[in-house]
């Protein structure tokens, strides 16, 4: 993790992926699976590979999964699965740390851990 990310993390307590992300590792990921199948892959990855994270809510109709991590650095992660077409979907992630101080880059690390766990189940399409 870069020093810049840690310095920005002094006052910023969230990170998110998007189409126009400044950093390539925070760009939206695309998969050749439908939304329902991707939600199952995400639930499986969280339950098997991310033991500190708990699934709080799954809204399959909207394609949102809310994850929560309790402890000294409590965090919330919202994973949104977008339906592109019948066999393609995209994933964006928003992660934030609870509290008044910044996260020192923890939200970025949590997003990278999430994608690492998910990519043991399914690989994204090449950009």
N, CA, C and O atoms as a Tinker XYZ file with bonds, in Angstrom:
   508  protein
     1  N      0.856000   -1.166000    0.000000    73     2
     2  CA     0.000000    0.000000    0.000000    64     1     3
     3  C      0.903000    1.230000    0.000000    63     2     4     5
     4  O      1.911000    1.276000    0.705000    81     3
     5  N      0.532000    2.206000   -0.788000    73     3     6
     6  CA     1.373000    3.383000   -0.944000    64     5     7
     7  C      1.213000    4.347000    0.234000    63     6     8     9
     8  O      0.215000    4.334000    0.953000    81     7
     9  N      2.238000    5.179000    0.395000    73     7    10
    10  CA     2.227000    6.193000    1.450000    64     9    11
    11  C      1.107000    7.202000    1.187000    63    10    12    13
    12  O      0.479000    7.693000    2.126000    81    11
    13  N      0.860000    7.506000   -0.070000    73    11    14
    14  CA    -0.212000    8.446000   -0.423000    64    13    15
    15  C     -1.559000    7.939000    0.059000    63    14    16    17
    16  O     -2.357000    8.710000    0.592000    81    15
    17  N     -1.820000    6.652000   -0.123000    73    15    18
    18  CA    -3.092000    6.076000    0.306000    64    17    19
    19  C     -3.246000    6.178000    1.825000    63    18    20    21
    20  O     -4.341000    6.439000    2.324000    81    19
    21  N     -2.147000    5.971000    2.558000    73    19    22
    22  CA    -2.199000    6.071000    4.018000    64    21    23
    23  C     -2.437000    7.521000    4.443000    63    22    24    25
    24  O     -3.217000    7.780000    5.359000    81    23
    25  N     -1.763000    8.468000    3.775000    73    23    26
    26  CA    -1.957000    9.879000    4.113000    64    25    27
    27  C     -3.375000   10.341000    3.831000    63    26    28    29
    28  O     -3.965000   11.056000    4.640000    81    27
    29  N     -3.926000    9.945000    2.697000    73    27    30
    30  CA    -5.320000   10.289000    2.383000    64    29    31
    31  C     -6.242000    9.643000    3.411000    63    30    32    33
    32  O     -7.283000   10.201000    3.757000    81    31
    33  N     -5.856000    8.463000    3.898000    73    31    34
    34  CA    -6.650000    7.747000    4.890000    64    33    35
    35  C     -6.697000    8.414000    6.251000    63    34    36    37
    36  O     -7.450000    7.975000    7.120000    81    35
    37  N     -5.916000    9.457000    6.460000    73    35    38
    38  CA    -5.991000   10.187000    7.726000    64    37    39
    39  C     -7.342000   10.853000    7.908000    63    38    40    41
    40  O     -7.839000   10.938000    9.031000    81    39
    41  N     -7.948000   11.330000    6.819000    73    39    42
    42  CA    -9.239000   12.013000    6.925000    64    41    43
    43  C    -10.353000   11.297000    6.166000    63    42    44    45
    44  O    -11.529000   11.593000    6.377000    81    43
    45  N    -10.008000   10.383000    5.307000    73    43    46
    46  CA   -11.024000    9.693000    4.507000    64    45    47
    47  C    -11.256000    8.290000    5.077000    63    46    48    49
    48  O    -10.304000    7.539000    5.289000    81    47
    49  N    -12.504000    7.946000    5.321000    73    47    50
    50  CA   -12.793000    6.664000    5.971000    64    49    51
    51  C    -13.551000    5.698000    5.066000    63    50    52    53
    52  O    -14.222000    4.789000    5.556000    81    51
    53  N    -13.450000    5.887000    3.739000    73    51    54
    54  CA   -14.136000    4.981000    2.825000    64    53    55
    55  C    -13.338000    4.834000    1.535000    63    54    56    57
    56  O    -12.438000    5.622000    1.246000    81    55
    57  N    -13.685000    3.817000    0.778000    73    55    58
    58  CA   -13.122000    3.593000   -0.554000    64    57    59
    59  C    -14.190000    2.896000   -1.370000    63    58    60    61
    60  O    -15.040000    2.199000   -0.816000    81    59
    61  N    -14.155000    3.078000   -2.694000    73    59    62
    62  CA   -15.143000    2.428000   -3.540000    64    61    63
    63  C    -14.575000    2.164000   -4.924000    63    62    64    65
    64  O    -13.638000    2.828000   -5.369000    81    63
    65  N    -15.157000    1.187000   -5.589000    73    63    66
    66  CA   -14.787000    0.905000   -6.967000    64    65    67
    67  C    -15.777000    1.630000   -7.878000    63    66    68    69
    68  O    -16.908000    1.917000   -7.486000    81    67
    69  N    -15.330000    1.919000   -9.100000    73    67    70
    70  CA   -16.208000    2.571000  -10.059000    64    69    71
    71  C    -15.616000    2.446000  -11.460000    63    70    72    73
    72  O    -14.478000    2.011000  -11.635000    81    71
    73  N    -16.408000    2.833000  -12.442000    73    71    74
    74  CA   -15.958000    2.830000  -13.835000    64    73    75
    75  C    -14.793000    3.791000  -14.038000    63    74    76    77
    76  O    -13.837000    3.468000  -14.743000    81    75
    77  N    -14.866000    4.960000  -13.429000    73    75    78
    78  CA   -13.855000    6.002000  -13.614000    64    77    79
    79  C    -12.879000    6.084000  -12.448000    63    78    80    81
    80  O    -12.438000    7.177000  -12.094000    81    79
    81  N    -12.536000    4.962000  -11.851000    73    79    82
    82  CA   -11.639000    4.962000  -10.694000    64    81    83
    83  C    -10.257000    5.488000  -11.077000    63    82    84    85
    84  O     -9.762000    5.238000  -12.177000    81    83
    85  N     -9.656000    6.209000  -10.164000    73    83    86
    86  CA    -8.331000    6.781000  -10.383000    64    85    87
    87  C     -7.265000    5.694000  -10.468000    63    86    88    89
    88  O     -6.313000    5.808000  -11.241000    81    87
    89  N     -7.428000    4.646000   -9.676000    73    87    90
    90  CA    -6.472000    3.542000   -9.644000    64    89    91
    91  C     -7.061000    2.329000  -10.354000    63    90    92    93
    92  O     -8.228000    2.003000  -10.137000    81    91
    93  N     -6.286000    1.655000  -11.196000    73    91    94
    94  CA    -6.819000    0.513000  -11.961000    64    93    95
    95  C     -7.377000   -0.613000  -11.085000    63    94    96    97
    96  O     -8.330000   -1.284000  -11.481000    81    95
    97  N     -6.799000   -0.824000   -9.909000    73    95    98
    98  CA    -7.286000   -1.903000   -9.041000    64    97    99
    99  C     -8.646000   -1.586000   -8.424000    63    98   100   101
   100  O     -9.271000   -2.467000   -7.834000    81    99
   101  N     -9.114000   -0.343000   -8.550000    73    99   102
   102  CA   -10.426000    0.038000   -8.029000    64   101   103
   103  C    -11.463000    0.213000   -9.133000    63   102   104   105
   104  O    -12.490000    0.861000   -8.928000    81   103
   105  N    -11.202000   -0.353000  -10.282000    73   103   106
   106  CA   -12.171000   -0.286000  -11.386000    64   105   107
   107  C    -13.225000   -1.378000  -11.209000    63   106   108   109
   108  O    -12.976000   -2.408000  -10.584000    81   107
   109  N    -14.395000   -1.131000  -11.767000    73   107   110
   110  CA   -15.498000   -2.094000  -11.766000    64   109   111
   111  C    -15.032000   -3.397000  -12.397000    63   110   112   113
   112  O    -14.320000   -3.382000  -13.401000    81   111
   113  N    -15.429000   -4.524000  -11.813000    73   111   114
   114  CA   -15.079000   -5.846000  -12.355000    64   113   115
   115  C    -16.280000   -6.410000  -13.108000    63   114   116   117
   116  O    -17.425000   -6.260000  -12.680000    81   115
   117  N    -15.998000   -7.065000  -14.243000    73   115   118
   118  CA   -17.035000   -7.681000  -15.074000    64   117   119
   119  C    -16.850000   -9.191000  -15.091000    63   118   120   121
   120  O    -15.726000   -9.692000  -15.124000    81   119
   121  N    -17.979000   -9.917000  -15.068000    73   119   122
   122  CA   -17.963000  -11.379000  -15.024000    64   121   123
   123  C    -18.950000  -11.940000  -16.033000    63   122   124   125
   124  O    -19.982000  -11.331000  -16.316000    81   123
   125  N    -18.625000  -13.098000  -16.569000    73   123   126
   126  CA   -19.494000  -13.751000  -17.532000    64   125   127
   127  C    -20.416000  -14.737000  -16.795000    63   126   128   129
   128  O    -20.406000  -15.934000  -17.080000    81   127
   129  N    -21.186000  -14.237000  -15.877000    73   127   130
   130  CA   -22.208000  -14.981000  -15.139000    64   129   131
   131  C    -23.381000  -14.048000  -14.900000    63   130   132   133
   132  O    -23.214000  -12.829000  -14.868000    81   131
   133  N    -24.567000  -14.619000  -14.731000    73   131   134
   134  CA   -25.722000  -13.764000  -14.455000    64   133   135
   135  C    -25.688000  -13.275000  -13.005000    63   134   136   137
   136  O    -24.916000  -13.779000  -12.190000    81   135
   137  N    -26.526000  -12.299000  -12.698000    73   135   138
   138  CA   -26.507000  -11.672000  -11.383000    64   137   139
   139  C    -26.798000  -12.664000  -10.255000    63   138   140   141
   140  O    -26.131000  -12.629000   -9.220000    81   139
   141  N    -27.772000  -13.536000  -10.438000    73   139   142
   142  CA   -28.134000  -14.488000   -9.392000    64   141   143
   143  C    -26.964000  -15.420000   -9.068000    63   142   144   145
   144  O    -26.704000  -15.711000   -7.901000    81   143
   145  N    -26.265000  -15.881000  -10.097000    73   143   146
   146  CA   -25.119000  -16.772000   -9.891000    64   145   147
   147  C    -23.978000  -16.022000   -9.199000    63   146   148   149
   148  O    -23.291000  -16.588000   -8.348000    81   147
   149  N    -23.774000  -14.755000   -9.559000    73   147   150
   150  CA   -22.723000  -13.958000   -8.927000    64   149   151
   151  C    -23.007000  -13.735000   -7.444000    63   150   152   153
   152  O    -22.087000  -13.750000   -6.626000    81   151
   153  N    -24.261000  -13.532000   -7.100000    73   151   154
   154  CA   -24.612000  -13.365000   -5.687000    64   153   155
   155  C    -24.264000  -14.632000   -4.917000    63   154   156   157
   156  O    -23.763000  -14.558000   -3.795000    81   155
   157  N    -24.525000  -15.790000   -5.509000    73   155   158
   158  CA   -24.164000  -17.063000   -4.855000    64   157   159
   159  C    -22.653000  -17.199000   -4.707000    63   158   160   161
   160  O    -22.177000  -17.643000   -3.662000    81   159
   161  N    -21.892000  -16.825000   -5.729000    73   159   162
   162  CA   -20.422000  -16.864000   -5.650000    64   161   163
   163  C    -19.915000  -15.943000   -4.541000    63   162   164   165
   164  O    -18.998000  -16.300000   -3.802000    81   163
   165  N    -20.510000  -14.772000   -4.431000    73   163   166
   166  CA   -20.087000  -13.817000   -3.401000    64   165   167
   167  C    -20.375000  -14.372000   -2.011000    63   166   168   169
   168  O    -19.513000  -14.321000   -1.133000    81   167
   169  N    -21.568000  -14.896000   -1.806000    73   167   170
   170  CA   -21.912000  -15.473000   -0.495000    64   169   171
   171  C    -20.970000  -16.622000   -0.145000    63   170   172   173
   172  O    -20.526000  -16.739000    0.997000    81   171
   173  N    -20.670000  -17.455000   -1.113000    73   171   174
   174  CA   -19.765000  -18.583000   -0.889000    64   173   175
   175  C    -18.360000  -18.090000   -0.545000    63   174   176   177
   176  O    -17.735000  -18.612000    0.379000    81   175
   177  N    -17.857000  -17.100000   -1.269000    73   175   178
   178  CA   -16.517000  -16.565000   -1.012000    64   177   179
   179  C    -16.430000  -15.940000    0.383000    63   178   180   181
   180  O    -15.446000  -16.146000    1.093000    81   179
   181  N    -17.450000  -15.180000    0.775000    73   179   182
   182  CA   -17.445000  -14.539000    2.089000    64   181   183
   183  C    -17.478000  -15.596000    3.189000    63   182   184   185
   184  O    -16.710000  -15.511000    4.148000    81   183
   185  N    -18.345000  -16.580000    3.065000    73   183   186
   186  CA   -18.466000  -17.607000    4.096000    64   185   187
   187  C    -17.225000  -18.477000    4.224000    63   186   188   189
   188  O    -16.890000  -18.908000    5.326000    81   187
   189  N    -16.537000  -18.743000    3.116000    73   187   190
   190  CA   -15.392000  -19.649000    3.136000    64   189   191
   191  C    -14.049000  -18.947000    3.285000    63   190   192   193
   192  O    -13.145000  -19.488000    3.921000    81   191
   193  N    -13.896000  -17.768000    2.720000    73   191   194
   194  CA   -12.572000  -17.140000    2.639000    64   193   195
   195  C    -12.403000  -15.892000    3.499000    63   194   196   197
   196  O    -11.274000  -15.459000    3.728000    81   195
   197  N    -13.480000  -15.311000    3.975000    73   195   198
   198  CA   -13.400000  -14.092000    4.791000    64   197   199
   199  C    -14.064000  -14.339000    6.149000    63   198   200   201
   200  O    -15.200000  -13.917000    6.369000    81   199
   201  N    -13.364000  -15.017000    7.056000    73   199   202
   202  CA   -13.989000  -15.432000    8.320000    64   201   203
   203  C    -14.409000  -14.291000    9.237000    63   202   204   205
   204  O    -15.321000  -14.472000   10.044000    81   203
   205  N    -13.779000  -13.124000    9.144000    73   203   206
   206  CA   -14.135000  -12.009000   10.021000    64   205   207
   207  C    -15.345000  -11.223000    9.532000    63   206   208   209
   208  O    -15.888000  -10.399000   10.268000    81   207
   209  N    -15.768000  -11.472000    8.298000    73   207   210
   210  CA   -16.891000  -10.753000    7.710000    64   209   211
   211  C    -18.162000  -11.584000    7.817000    63   210   212   213
   212  O    -18.140000  -12.798000    7.619000    81   211
   213  N    -19.253000  -10.927000    8.126000    73   211   214
   214  CA   -20.560000  -11.573000    8.227000    64   213   215
   215  C    -21.522000  -10.931000    7.228000    63   214   216   217
   216  O    -21.511000   -9.715000    7.035000    81   215
   217  N    -22.340000  -11.749000    6.606000    73   215   218
   218  CA   -23.355000  -11.239000    5.690000    64   217   219
   219  C    -24.523000  -10.735000    6.534000    63   218   220   221
   220  O    -25.151000  -11.508000    7.258000    81   219
   221  N    -24.810000   -9.435000    6.438000    73   219   222
   222  CA   -25.896000   -8.843000    7.200000    64   221   223
   223  C    -27.210000   -8.852000    6.439000    63   222   224   225
   224  O    -28.274000   -9.063000    7.021000    81   223
   225  N    -27.129000   -8.618000    5.114000    73   223   226
   226  CA   -28.361000   -8.534000    4.333000    64   225   227
   227  C    -28.054000   -8.847000    2.878000    63   226   228   229
   228  O    -27.020000   -8.450000    2.340000    81   227
   229  N    -28.983000   -9.570000    2.254000    73   227   230
   230  CA   -28.896000   -9.848000    0.822000    64   229   231
   231  C    -30.206000   -9.398000    0.196000    63   230   232   233
   232  O    -31.278000   -9.882000    0.561000    81   231
   233  N    -30.115000   -8.476000   -0.742000    73   231   234
   234  CA   -31.277000   -8.018000   -1.488000    64   233   235
   235  C    -31.057000   -8.422000   -2.943000    63   234   236   237
   236  O    -30.488000   -7.664000   -3.727000    81   235
   237  N    -31.509000   -9.613000   -3.291000    73   235   238
   238  CA   -31.274000  -10.160000   -4.629000    64   237   239
   239  C    -31.960000   -9.339000   -5.712000    63   238   240   241
   240  O    -31.455000   -9.246000   -6.830000    81   239
   241  N    -33.093000   -8.750000   -5.397000    73   239   242
   242  CA   -33.815000   -7.948000   -6.383000    64   241   243
   243  C    -33.003000   -6.722000   -6.809000    63   242   244   245
   244  O    -32.994000   -6.356000   -7.984000    81   243
   245  N    -32.335000   -6.103000   -5.863000    73   243   246
   246  CA   -31.500000   -4.933000   -6.163000    64   245   247
   247  C    -30.055000   -5.312000   -6.463000    63   246   248   249
   248  O    -29.292000   -4.491000   -6.972000    81   247
   249  N    -29.677000   -6.536000   -6.155000    73   247   250
   250  CA   -28.317000   -6.993000   -6.388000    64   249   251
   251  C    -27.331000   -6.483000   -5.350000    63   250   252   253
   252  O    -26.157000   -6.285000   -5.663000    81   251
   253  N    -27.787000   -6.266000   -4.117000    73   251   254
   254  CA   -26.910000   -5.741000   -3.074000    64   253   255
   255  C    -26.702000   -6.748000   -1.954000    63   254   256   257
   256  O    -27.623000   -7.447000   -1.530000    81   255
   257  N    -25.460000   -6.796000   -1.491000    73   255   258
   258  CA   -25.093000   -7.625000   -0.349000    64   257   259
   259  C    -24.373000   -6.713000    0.635000    63   258   260   261
   260  O    -23.412000   -6.035000    0.271000    81   259
   261  N    -24.837000   -6.697000    1.886000    73   259   262
   262  CA   -24.217000   -5.881000    2.926000    64   261   263
   263  C    -23.424000   -6.807000    3.836000    63   262   264   265
   264  O    -23.953000   -7.775000    4.382000    81   263
   265  N    -22.132000   -6.485000    3.988000    73   263   266
   266  CA   -21.238000   -7.260000    4.839000    64   265   267
   267  C    -20.791000   -6.385000    6.002000    63   266   268   269
   268  O    -20.700000   -5.164000    5.879000    81   267
   269  N    -20.514000   -7.028000    7.133000    73   267   270
   270  CA   -20.081000   -6.282000    8.306000    64   269   271
   271  C    -18.929000   -7.010000    8.974000    63   270   272   273
   272  O    -18.921000   -8.237000    9.075000    81   271
   273  N    -17.960000   -6.232000    9.427000    73   271   274
   274  CA   -16.812000   -6.771000   10.148000    64   273   275
   275  C    -16.769000   -6.096000   11.514000    63   274   276   277
   276  O    -16.609000   -4.878000   11.599000    81   275
   277  N    -16.908000   -6.867000   12.568000    73   275   278
   278  CA   -16.884000   -6.334000   13.923000    64   277   279
   279  C    -15.465000   -6.398000   14.471000    63   278   280   281
   280  O    -14.633000   -7.163000   13.983000    81   279
   281  N    -15.201000   -5.594000   15.481000    73   279   282
   282  CA   -13.897000   -5.611000   16.124000    64   281   283
   283  C    -13.412000   -4.199000   16.381000    63   282   284   285
   284  O    -14.196000   -3.249000   16.393000    81   283
   285  N    -12.098000   -4.071000   16.587000    73   283   286
   286  CA   -11.497000   -2.771000   16.868000    64   285   287
   287  C    -11.734000   -1.821000   15.694000    63   286   288   289
   288  O    -12.069000   -0.653000   15.890000    81   287
   289  N    -11.561000   -2.327000   14.485000    73   287   290
   290  CA   -11.780000   -1.524000   13.272000    64   289   291
   291  C    -13.039000   -2.029000   12.574000    63   290   292   293
   292  O    -12.947000   -2.713000   11.555000    81   291
   293  N    -14.202000   -1.702000   13.106000    73   291   294
   294  CA   -15.466000   -2.138000   12.510000    64   293   295
   295  C    -15.638000   -1.513000   11.140000    63   294   296   297
   296  O    -15.407000   -0.318000   10.951000    81   295
   297  N    -16.047000   -2.337000   10.187000    73   295   298
   298  CA   -16.220000   -1.867000    8.813000    64   297   299
   299  C    -17.515000   -2.408000    8.235000    63   298   300   301
   300  O    -18.047000   -3.425000    8.681000    81   299
   301  N    -18.008000   -1.697000    7.227000    73   299   302
   302  CA   -19.184000   -2.118000    6.479000    64   301   303
   303  C    -18.801000   -2.121000    5.005000    63   302   304   305
   304  O    -18.142000   -1.202000    4.520000    81   303
   305  N    -19.224000   -3.167000    4.299000    73   303   306
   306  CA   -18.962000   -3.263000    2.874000    64   305   307
   307  C    -20.273000   -3.541000    2.158000    63   306   308   309
   308  O    -21.027000   -4.434000    2.545000    81   307
   309  N    -20.539000   -2.769000    1.113000    73   307   310
   310  CA   -21.732000   -2.976000    0.298000    64   309   311
   311  C    -21.267000   -3.410000   -1.086000    63   310   312   313
   312  O    -20.566000   -2.673000   -1.780000    81   311
   313  N    -21.666000   -4.607000   -1.473000    73   311   314
   314  CA   -21.306000   -5.163000   -2.774000    64   313   315
   315  C    -22.546000   -5.085000   -3.651000    63   314   316   317
   316  O    -23.595000   -5.629000   -3.306000    81   315
   317  N    -22.421000   -4.409000   -4.783000    73   315   318
   318  CA   -23.544000   -4.266000   -5.707000    64   317   319
   319  C    -23.235000   -5.024000   -6.983000    63   318   320   321
   320  O    -22.201000   -4.811000   -7.616000    81   319
   321  N    -24.154000   -5.917000   -7.355000    73   319   322
   322  CA   -24.012000   -6.702000   -8.574000    64   321   323
   323  C    -24.997000   -6.153000   -9.596000    63   322   324   325
   324  O    -26.209000   -6.168000   -9.377000    81   323
   325  N    -24.467000   -5.671000  -10.711000    73   323   326
   326  CA   -25.293000   -5.090000  -11.775000    64   325   327
   327  C    -25.494000   -6.108000  -12.886000    63   326   328   329
   328  O    -24.559000   -6.803000  -13.284000    81   327
   329  N    -26.708000   -6.188000  -13.378000    73   327   330
   330  CA   -27.018000   -7.063000  -14.505000    64   329   331
   331  C    -26.727000   -6.293000  -15.791000    63   330   332   333
   332  O    -27.362000   -5.277000  -16.071000    81   331
   333  N    -25.770000   -6.783000  -16.565000    73   331   334
   334  CA   -25.437000   -6.153000  -17.846000    64   333   335
   335  C    -26.332000   -6.737000  -18.939000    63   334   336   337
   336  O    -26.971000   -5.998000  -19.688000    81   335
   337  N    -26.372000   -8.049000  -19.020000    73   335   338
   338  CA   -27.293000   -8.760000  -19.908000    64   337   339
   339  C    -27.549000  -10.136000  -19.296000    63   338   340   341
   340  O    -27.220000  -10.354000  -18.130000    81   339
   341  N    -28.119000  -11.052000  -20.041000    73   339   342
   342  CA   -28.514000  -12.352000  -19.476000    64   341   343
   343  C    -27.333000  -13.167000  -18.959000    63   342   344   345
   344  O    -27.495000  -13.975000  -18.044000    81   343
   345  N    -26.156000  -12.967000  -19.529000    73   343   346
   346  CA   -25.011000  -13.785000  -19.111000    64   345   347
   347  C    -23.818000  -12.963000  -18.645000    63   346   348   349
   348  O    -22.712000  -13.495000  -18.542000    81   347
   349  N    -24.013000  -11.690000  -18.362000    73   347   350
   350  CA   -22.900000  -10.855000  -17.942000    64   349   351
   351  C    -23.341000   -9.937000  -16.815000    63   350   352   353
   352  O    -24.457000   -9.417000  -16.822000    81   351
   353  N    -22.446000   -9.741000  -15.840000    73   351   354
   354  CA   -22.739000   -8.848000  -14.727000    64   353   355
   355  C    -21.472000   -8.093000  -14.331000    63   354   356   357
   356  O    -20.364000   -8.436000  -14.743000    81   355
   357  N    -21.668000   -7.065000  -13.526000    73   355   358
   358  CA   -20.563000   -6.236000  -13.044000    64   357   359
   359  C    -20.694000   -6.082000  -11.537000    63   358   360   361
   360  O    -21.791000   -6.155000  -10.984000    81   359
   361  N    -19.556000   -5.868000  -10.881000    73   359   362
   362  CA   -19.552000   -5.704000   -9.429000    64   361   363
   363  C    -18.834000   -4.418000   -9.062000    63   362   364   365
   364  O    -17.738000   -4.137000   -9.547000    81   363
   365  N    -19.478000   -3.636000   -8.192000    73   363   366
   366  CA   -18.855000   -2.478000   -7.557000    64   365   367
   367  C    -18.949000   -2.671000   -6.051000    63   366   368   369
   368  O    -19.905000   -3.260000   -5.548000    81   367
   369  N    -17.949000   -2.170000   -5.339000    73   367   370
   370  CA   -17.865000   -2.344000   -3.890000    64   369   371
   371  C    -17.649000   -0.988000   -3.234000    63   370   372   373
   372  O    -16.848000   -0.178000   -3.701000    81   371
   373  N    -18.371000   -0.752000   -2.151000    73   371   374
   374  CA   -18.182000    0.428000   -1.305000    64   373   375
   375  C    -17.840000   -0.089000    0.081000    63   374   376   377
   376  O    -18.575000   -0.908000    0.633000    81   375
   377  N    -16.739000    0.373000    0.650000    73   375   378
   378  CA   -16.331000   -0.070000    1.982000    64   377   379
   379  C    -16.005000    1.150000    2.824000    63   378   380   381
   380  O    -15.347000    2.078000    2.353000    81   379
   381  N    -16.466000    1.149000    4.076000    73   379   382
   382  CA   -16.169000    2.262000    4.975000    64   381   383
   383  C    -15.903000    1.744000    6.382000    63   382   384   385
   384  O    -16.399000    0.694000    6.789000    81   383
   385  N    -15.112000    2.510000    7.103000    73   383   386
   386  CA   -14.799000    2.208000    8.496000    64   385   387
   387  C    -15.678000    3.084000    9.371000    63   386   388   389
   388  O    -15.870000    4.267000    9.091000    81   387
   389  N    -16.200000    2.502000   10.414000    73   387   390
   390  CA   -17.027000    3.274000   11.338000    64   389   391
   391  C    -16.123000    4.040000   12.292000    63   390   392   393
   392  O    -15.055000    3.560000   12.672000    81   391
   393  N    -16.552000    5.216000   12.670000    73   391   394
   394  CA   -15.776000    6.030000   13.600000    64   393   395
   395  C    -15.468000    7.391000   13.012000    63   394   396   397
   396  O    -15.800000    7.677000   11.862000    81   395
   397  N    -14.828000    8.229000   13.814000    73   395   398
   398  CA   -14.594000    9.608000   13.399000    64   397   399
   399  C    -13.278000    9.807000   12.667000    63   398   400   401
   400  O    -13.168000   10.734000   11.864000    81   399
   401  N    -12.288000    8.981000   12.910000    73   399   402
   402  CA   -11.008000    9.123000   12.232000    64   401   403
   403  C    -11.042000    8.442000   10.873000    63   402   404   405
   404  O    -11.958000    7.679000   10.565000    81   403
   405  N    -10.037000    8.731000   10.074000    73   403   406
   406  CA    -9.903000    8.065000    8.786000    64   405   407
   407  C     -9.549000    6.600000    8.976000    63   406   408   409
   408  O     -9.364000    6.136000   10.101000    81   407
   409  N     -9.455000    5.875000    7.869000    73   407   410
   410  CA    -9.209000    4.437000    7.960000    64   409   411
   411  C     -7.766000    4.037000    7.665000    63   410   412   413
   412  O     -7.437000    2.853000    7.739000    81   411
   413  N     -6.899000    4.993000    7.332000    73   411   414
   414  CA    -5.483000    4.727000    7.037000    64   413   415
   415  C     -5.315000    3.691000    5.934000    63   414   416   417
   416  O     -4.353000    2.924000    5.951000    81   415
   417  N     -6.231000    3.658000    4.982000    73   415   418
   418  CA    -6.150000    2.727000    3.857000    64   417   419
   419  C     -6.777000    1.369000    4.114000    63   418   420   421
   420  O     -6.667000    0.478000    3.273000    81   419
   421  N     -7.431000    1.186000    5.256000    73   419   422
   422  CA    -8.030000   -0.112000    5.585000    64   421   423
   423  C     -9.155000   -0.494000    4.627000    63   422   424   425
   424  O     -9.282000   -1.665000    4.269000    81   423
   425  N     -9.969000    0.467000    4.206000    73   423   426
   426  CA   -11.065000    0.164000    3.278000    64   425   427
   427  C    -10.528000   -0.345000    1.949000    63   426   428   429
   428  O    -11.094000   -1.268000    1.364000    81   427
   429  N     -9.447000    0.245000    1.473000    73   427   430
   430  CA    -8.795000   -0.224000    0.246000    64   429   431
   431  C     -8.338000   -1.673000    0.409000    63   430   432   433
   432  O     -8.575000   -2.508000   -0.465000    81   431
   433  N     -7.684000   -1.964000    1.532000    73   431   434
   434  CA    -7.210000   -3.331000    1.793000    64   433   435
   435  C     -8.376000   -4.307000    1.869000    63   434   436   437
   436  O     -8.277000   -5.427000    1.369000    81   435
   437  N     -9.478000   -3.896000    2.487000    73   435   438
   438  CA   -10.645000   -4.774000    2.589000    64   437   439
   439  C    -11.237000   -5.083000    1.211000    63   438   440   441
   440  O    -11.646000   -6.214000    0.952000    81   439
   441  N    -11.283000   -4.092000    0.338000    73   439   442
   442  CA   -11.785000   -4.327000   -1.017000    64   441   443
   443  C    -10.873000   -5.297000   -1.762000    63   442   444   445
   444  O    -11.354000   -6.195000   -2.453000    81   443
   445  N     -9.568000   -5.121000   -1.625000    73   443   446
   446  CA    -8.624000   -6.021000   -2.301000    64   445   447
   447  C     -8.744000   -7.455000   -1.758000    63   446   448   449
   448  O     -8.656000   -8.416000   -2.522000    81   447
   449  N     -8.944000   -7.596000   -0.448000    73   447   450
   450  CA    -9.143000   -8.928000    0.139000    64   449   451
   451  C    -10.432000   -9.562000   -0.367000    63   450   452   453
   452  O    -10.477000  -10.761000   -0.642000    81   451
   453  N    -11.484000   -8.746000   -0.487000    73   451   454
   454  CA   -12.751000   -9.260000   -0.995000    64   453   455
   455  C    -12.582000   -9.794000   -2.414000    63   454   456   457
   456  O    -13.002000  -10.913000   -2.710000    81   455
   457  N    -11.968000   -9.002000   -3.294000    73   455   458
   458  CA   -11.790000   -9.452000   -4.676000    64   457   459
   459  C    -10.863000  -10.659000   -4.752000    63   458   460   461
   460  O    -11.075000  -11.545000   -5.579000    81   459
   461  N     -9.856000  -10.708000   -3.915000    73   459   462
   462  CA    -8.969000  -11.870000   -3.885000    64   461   463
   463  C     -9.748000  -13.128000   -3.505000    63   462   464   465
   464  O     -9.566000  -14.181000   -4.116000    81   463
   465  N    -10.608000  -13.020000   -2.505000    73   463   466
   466  CA   -11.430000  -14.164000   -2.092000    64   465   467
   467  C    -12.411000  -14.557000   -3.188000    63   466   468   469
   468  O    -12.590000  -15.743000   -3.466000    81   467
   469  N    -13.048000  -13.569000   -3.813000    73   467   470
   470  CA   -14.014000  -13.847000   -4.878000    64   469   471
   471  C    -13.331000  -14.499000   -6.075000    63   470   472   473
   472  O    -13.901000  -15.386000   -6.711000    81   471
   473  N    -12.123000  -14.064000   -6.380000    73   471   474
   474  CA   -11.435000  -14.581000   -7.555000    64   473   475
   475  C    -10.884000  -15.986000   -7.360000    63   474   476   477
   476  O    -10.352000  -16.572000   -8.304000    81   475
   477  N    -10.999000  -16.541000   -6.152000    73   475   478
   478  CA   -10.728000  -17.979000   -5.983000    64   477   479
   479  C    -11.917000  -18.787000   -6.444000    63   478   480   481
   480  O    -11.784000  -19.972000   -6.751000    81   479
   481  N    -13.098000  -18.153000   -6.497000    73   479   482
   482  CA   -14.333000  -18.810000   -6.959000    64   481   483
   483  C    -14.567000  -18.611000   -8.443000    63   482   484   485
   484  O    -14.958000  -19.548000   -9.140000    81   483
   485  N    -14.333000  -17.400000   -8.939000    73   483   486
   486  CA   -14.597000  -17.055000  -10.341000    64   485   487
   487  C    -13.655000  -15.929000  -10.754000    63   486   488   489
   488  O    -13.363000  -15.031000   -9.964000    81   487
   489  N    -13.185000  -15.983000  -11.985000    73   487   490
   490  CA   -12.278000  -14.963000  -12.503000    64   489   491
   491  C    -13.043000  -13.900000  -13.289000    63   490   492   493
   492  O    -14.008000  -14.216000  -13.985000    81   491
   493  N    -12.612000  -12.634000  -13.180000    73   491   494
   494  CA   -13.264000  -11.584000  -13.964000    64   493   495
   495  C    -12.840000  -11.659000  -15.428000    63   494   496   497
   496  O    -11.853000  -12.307000  -15.777000    81   495
   497  N    -13.604000  -10.984000  -16.264000    73   495   498
   498  CA   -13.217000  -10.870000  -17.668000    64   497   499
   499  C    -12.025000   -9.925000  -17.753000    63   498   500   501
   500  O    -11.855000   -9.041000  -16.914000    81   499
   501  N    -11.219000  -10.121000  -18.760000    73   499   502
   502  CA   -10.077000   -9.223000  -18.980000    64   501   503
   503  C    -10.590000   -7.901000  -19.532000    63   502   504   505
   504  O    -11.476000   -7.870000  -20.386000    81   503
   505  N    -10.026000   -6.825000  -19.037000    73   503   506
   506  CA   -10.453000   -5.489000  -19.484000    64   505   507
   507  C     -9.867000   -5.120000  -20.812000    63   506   508
   508  O    -10.130000   -4.031000  -21.322000    81   507
